[in-house]
Amino acid sequence: MLWINEHKRVWRVAILGLLLVAILGPWTFDCIMVPAEFPCSAPFIRLEGDFCGTPLSGIWILWAIVSEFISMVVGLVTGATVLTDLGRAFRLARFPLLLVLPFFSTLLLILAGDRRRQQVFNVAAWGLAAGVGLLIGMASYPKLFWVLWGIWLYIGLAASALILEVLTLVVGRRLNQGL
Protein backbone atom coordinates (compact mmCIF):
# COMPACT_ATOMS: atom_id res chain seq x y z
CA MET A 1 0.00 0.00 0.00
CA LEU A 2 2.99 2.27 0.41
CA TRP A 3 3.46 2.20 -3.40
CA ILE A 4 -0.04 3.64 -3.82
CA ASN A 5 0.80 6.53 -1.53
CA GLU A 6 4.22 7.20 -3.12
CA HIS A 7 2.89 7.20 -6.71
CA LYS A 8 -0.49 8.85 -6.15
CA ARG A 9 0.29 11.74 -8.49
CA VAL A 10 1.12 9.30 -11.31
CA TRP A 11 -2.02 7.18 -10.99
CA ARG A 12 -4.20 10.26 -10.53
CA VAL A 13 -2.88 11.74 -13.78
CA ALA A 14 -3.41 8.38 -15.52
CA ILE A 15 -7.00 8.22 -14.24
CA LEU A 16 -7.68 11.76 -15.46
CA GLY A 17 -6.30 10.90 -18.91
CA LEU A 18 -8.41 7.76 -19.13
CA LEU A 19 -11.40 9.70 -17.82
CA LEU A 20 -11.14 12.07 -20.78
CA VAL A 21 -11.03 9.07 -23.12
CA ALA A 22 -14.12 7.62 -21.41
CA ILE A 23 -16.05 10.89 -21.74
CA LEU A 24 -15.21 11.03 -25.44
CA GLY A 25 -16.44 7.45 -25.92
CA PRO A 26 -20.04 6.31 -26.53
CA TRP A 27 -22.42 6.42 -23.56
CA THR A 28 -25.92 5.96 -24.93
CA PHE A 29 -27.90 5.64 -28.15
CA ASP A 30 -29.84 8.18 -30.16
CA CYS A 31 -32.87 6.04 -31.04
CA ILE A 32 -34.96 6.17 -34.18
CA MET A 33 -37.88 3.98 -35.16
CA VAL A 34 -37.18 1.60 -38.02
CA PRO A 35 -39.67 -1.23 -38.54
CA ALA A 36 -38.15 -4.65 -37.87
CA GLU A 37 -38.52 -5.77 -41.49
CA PHE A 38 -36.03 -3.10 -42.60
CA PRO A 39 -32.32 -3.31 -41.73
CA CYS A 40 -30.46 -0.65 -39.81
CA SER A 41 -27.74 0.93 -41.91
CA ALA A 42 -24.41 2.10 -40.50
CA PRO A 43 -23.77 3.84 -38.12
CA PHE A 44 -27.10 2.66 -36.65
CA ILE A 45 -27.36 -0.59 -34.69
CA ARG A 46 -30.53 -2.64 -34.16
CA LEU A 47 -31.49 -2.19 -30.50
CA GLU A 48 -34.85 -3.82 -29.78
CA GLY A 49 -37.87 -4.46 -31.92
CA ASP A 50 -38.53 -1.48 -34.14
CA PHE A 51 -35.67 0.68 -32.88
CA CYS A 52 -32.22 1.42 -34.19
CA GLY A 53 -29.70 3.70 -32.56
CA THR A 54 -26.45 5.47 -33.15
CA PRO A 55 -23.98 5.82 -30.26
CA LEU A 56 -23.64 9.24 -28.61
CA SER A 57 -20.51 10.27 -26.76
CA GLY A 58 -20.48 11.32 -23.14
CA ILE A 59 -19.31 14.82 -24.05
CA TRP A 60 -22.36 15.19 -26.32
CA ILE A 61 -24.66 14.16 -23.49
CA LEU A 62 -23.01 16.52 -21.02
CA TRP A 63 -23.21 19.37 -23.52
CA ALA A 64 -26.89 18.64 -24.27
CA ILE A 65 -27.83 18.72 -20.59
CA VAL A 66 -25.85 21.89 -19.90
CA SER A 67 -27.27 23.64 -22.98
CA GLU A 68 -30.80 22.63 -21.94
CA PHE A 69 -30.18 24.16 -18.53
CA ILE A 70 -28.88 27.39 -20.08
CA SER A 71 -31.88 27.49 -22.40
CA MET A 72 -34.23 27.13 -19.44
CA VAL A 73 -32.52 29.96 -17.54
CA VAL A 74 -32.65 32.22 -20.62
CA GLY A 75 -36.31 31.28 -21.08
CA LEU A 76 -37.00 32.23 -17.47
CA VAL A 77 -35.30 35.61 -17.91
CA THR A 78 -37.16 36.34 -21.16
CA GLY A 79 -40.49 35.06 -19.81
CA ALA A 80 -40.80 32.12 -22.20
CA THR A 81 -40.40 29.61 -19.34
CA VAL A 82 -42.24 29.41 -16.04
CA LEU A 83 -40.51 28.87 -12.73
CA THR A 84 -41.75 25.28 -12.40
CA ASP A 85 -39.87 24.31 -15.57
CA LEU A 86 -36.66 25.58 -13.99
CA GLY A 87 -36.96 22.92 -11.28
CA ARG A 88 -36.73 20.25 -13.97
CA ALA A 89 -33.66 21.95 -15.39
CA PHE A 90 -31.96 21.97 -11.99
CA ARG A 91 -32.66 18.25 -11.58
CA LEU A 92 -31.09 17.61 -14.99
CA ALA A 93 -28.10 19.85 -14.28
CA ARG A 94 -27.08 17.80 -11.23
CA PHE A 95 -26.02 14.80 -13.29
CA PRO A 96 -23.35 16.46 -15.44
CA LEU A 97 -22.02 18.19 -12.35
CA LEU A 98 -21.71 14.88 -10.52
CA LEU A 99 -20.02 13.31 -13.56
CA VAL A 100 -17.34 15.99 -13.97
CA LEU A 101 -16.87 16.86 -10.29
CA PRO A 102 -14.31 14.06 -9.68
CA PHE A 103 -12.22 15.37 -12.58
CA PHE A 104 -11.88 18.78 -10.95
CA SER A 105 -11.46 17.48 -7.39
CA THR A 106 -8.71 15.08 -8.52
CA LEU A 107 -7.05 17.86 -10.52
CA LEU A 108 -7.10 20.01 -7.37
CA LEU A 109 -5.42 17.21 -5.40
CA ILE A 110 -2.73 16.90 -8.06
CA LEU A 111 -2.02 20.62 -8.23
CA ALA A 112 -2.55 21.73 -4.62
CA GLY A 113 -1.42 18.62 -2.76
CA ASP A 114 -3.25 16.33 -0.38
CA ARG A 115 -5.27 17.81 2.40
CA ARG A 116 -7.52 15.53 4.39
CA ARG A 117 -10.72 17.47 3.64
CA GLN A 118 -9.98 17.56 -0.07
CA GLN A 119 -9.28 13.83 -0.04
CA VAL A 120 -12.58 13.09 1.72
CA PHE A 121 -14.42 15.34 -0.76
CA ASN A 122 -12.67 13.54 -3.63
CA VAL A 123 -13.75 10.14 -2.27
CA ALA A 124 -17.35 11.39 -2.04
CA ALA A 125 -17.17 12.82 -5.57
CA TRP A 126 -15.87 9.54 -7.02
CA GLY A 127 -18.55 7.57 -5.17
CA LEU A 128 -21.35 9.78 -6.50
CA ALA A 129 -19.87 9.69 -10.00
CA ALA A 130 -19.71 5.89 -9.93
CA GLY A 131 -23.35 5.73 -8.85
CA VAL A 132 -24.58 8.17 -11.51
CA GLY A 133 -22.48 6.44 -14.16
CA LEU A 134 -23.94 3.09 -13.18
CA LEU A 135 -27.46 4.51 -13.45
CA ILE A 136 -26.70 5.79 -16.95
CA GLY A 137 -25.02 2.52 -17.93
CA MET A 138 -27.90 0.36 -16.76
CA ALA A 139 -30.43 2.59 -18.51
CA SER A 140 -28.51 2.53 -21.81
CA TYR A 141 -28.97 -0.98 -23.16
CA PRO A 142 -26.53 -2.91 -20.92
CA LYS A 143 -26.80 -5.89 -23.32
CA LEU A 144 -24.83 -3.82 -25.85
CA PHE A 145 -22.06 -2.92 -23.41
CA TRP A 146 -19.31 -3.46 -26.02
CA VAL A 147 -20.78 -0.68 -28.16
CA LEU A 148 -21.16 1.70 -25.21
CA TRP A 149 -17.61 1.24 -23.97
CA GLY A 150 -17.29 4.88 -22.86
CA ILE A 151 -19.77 4.69 -20.01
CA TRP A 152 -18.45 1.35 -18.82
CA LEU A 153 -14.86 2.63 -18.90
CA TYR A 154 -16.08 5.62 -16.88
CA ILE A 155 -17.75 3.35 -14.31
CA GLY A 156 -14.65 1.17 -14.03
CA LEU A 157 -12.40 4.20 -13.63
CA ALA A 158 -14.68 5.72 -11.02
CA ALA A 159 -14.71 2.48 -9.02
CA SER A 160 -10.93 2.10 -9.34
CA ALA A 161 -10.30 5.71 -8.37
CA LEU A 162 -12.65 5.34 -5.41
CA ILE A 163 -10.73 2.30 -4.16
CA LEU A 164 -7.34 3.97 -4.67
CA GLU A 165 -8.45 7.18 -2.94
CA VAL A 166 -9.83 5.26 0.05
CA LEU A 167 -6.55 3.33 0.30
CA THR A 168 -4.63 6.62 0.11
CA LEU A 169 -6.74 8.00 2.95
CA VAL A 170 -6.11 4.90 5.07
CA VAL A 171 -2.35 4.93 4.41
CA GLY A 172 -2.14 8.67 5.08
CA ARG A 173 -4.00 8.25 8.35
CA ARG A 174 -1.70 5.43 9.46
CA LEU A 175 1.40 7.43 8.54
CA ASN A 176 0.09 10.42 10.52
CA GLN A 177 -0.55 8.20 13.56
CA GLY A 178 2.96 6.75 13.28
CA LEU A 179 1.86 3.12 12.81
Steps between C-alpha positions, in 0.01 A plus 500: 500500500799727541547493119150644458584789729842567341367500141162665556578789266583256218186288532282808546632648175447164326141484628432854378638414155289186478201694631526737204511200266191355671307827467584514130377142452140386439262511797150454363302468178306754299197286412291513186208281402570262214251217448652158567463388138749767389871479587686766692772658290833617641564674738167382647474175696183295553404545866164337572198436286434798278786716626845574369752728663825677441747535789534842665813603685503605862617850409195537273270397783665736747480785250132427425406508868698817569358675192147399604562653841630823345200510268265464796671783690487726192134406454431595861670838456314573175167372635469206261540249786316480830673446831376141533688403183821627658470234771523233231807670358670502840430128541657436159799724571602295805606200294767666285633673809531169683669343196768768459547587868756220561709631210534841663542370856775260387666778300495715815668220697769469234571872483447611861613189686317271738298648778275272699180694425574509129570127503170426676316725252675320213392160636140625523518643147630172355232303685220721367648491150516120507136484608377744234710327235354165598148642473576628150668173402212284617247723325692494170454149365744307724473202260697707247777590744775446239353778286462738795855454624532864611252481785632166619859628492378799702333273757810282528725803540272652761497176700878462468563861597265463796692196625839667449389821673362308799828307525692829481289638784563190712876503434521874567314458827730218611810700408369799698436278804851355472390137453 
